[in-house]
Amino acid sequence: MTAVITSLVGVLGTLLGSVVTHAFQQRSARRTERNALDAQRRQERLDACGAYAGLLVELITDDTDPGTAPDPRPCGPGEHPRRRTP
């Protein structure tokens, strides 16, 4: 009888150990996936902010460059601003 009880305790201990191990592995896998998604989102935000900053710099330099400033003279009747001769 002692051998049967010892065997049952051993089997139950092994099953309990495998269930606990499975739970820890699942939690670790979820955490790893969440961290990967967070890193991907962070990189996307950095890319978007970098693109926005680049556009702002381009806008500022276009506004301050006198060569690209619009011609302040109004167009005459029937005159297109791009076809006007200086």
N, C-alpha and C positions, 0 to 999 in steps of 0.2 A: 504493500500500500504506500509506503514511503517513496518508492521509486516512481509511482504514478503521480503523486503530488509534486515531486521534484520535477518530473517531466512537464507537467502542466504549468508550473511556475516558470520553467525555462521557455516554453512555447509562448505563454502570455507575455513574458518579458521581451521576447524577440518581436512579437507583434506590436507591443506598445512602443518599442524602440523604432520600428519601421514607420509607424504612424507619426510619431514625433519628428522623425527625420524628414518625412514627406512634408509636414506642416512647415518646418523651417526652410526647406528648399523652395516651397511655393512662395513663402514670404520674401525670400531672397530674390527669387526670379521677378516678382512684382516690383520690388524696390529697384532692381537693375533696369527693368523696362521703363519705370517712371523716371529714373535719372537720365536715361537715354532720350526720352521725349522732352524732358526739361532742357537738356543740352541742345537738342535740335531747335526748340522754340527760342532759346536764348540766341542761338546763331542766326536764326531768321530775323529776330528783332534787331540784332547788330547789323545785319546786312541792310535791312530797311532803313535804319537810322543813318548808316553810312551813305546810302543812296540819296536820302533826303538832304543830308549835309552837303553832298556833292552838288545837288541841284541848287541849294541855297547859295553856295559859293559861285556857281555858274551864273545865277541870276544877279548876284551882287556885282560880279565883274562885268557882266553885260551892261548893267545900268551905269556903271562908273566909267566905262570905256567910251571916250568921245567918238571913236570911229563907228560905233554901233548905235549911237543915239539917234532917235528919229529926227527928221528934218523939221524944224519948227515952222518953216514957211508953209502956208496953206496951199493946197492945190487949186489951180484955176479951173474954170468950167471945162469939162471933157478931158482933163489932164489926169493921168494915172500917176501916183507918187513914184512908182518904180521906173517909169519911163521918162521921168523928168530929167533934163540935163542940168548939171550944176551951174 
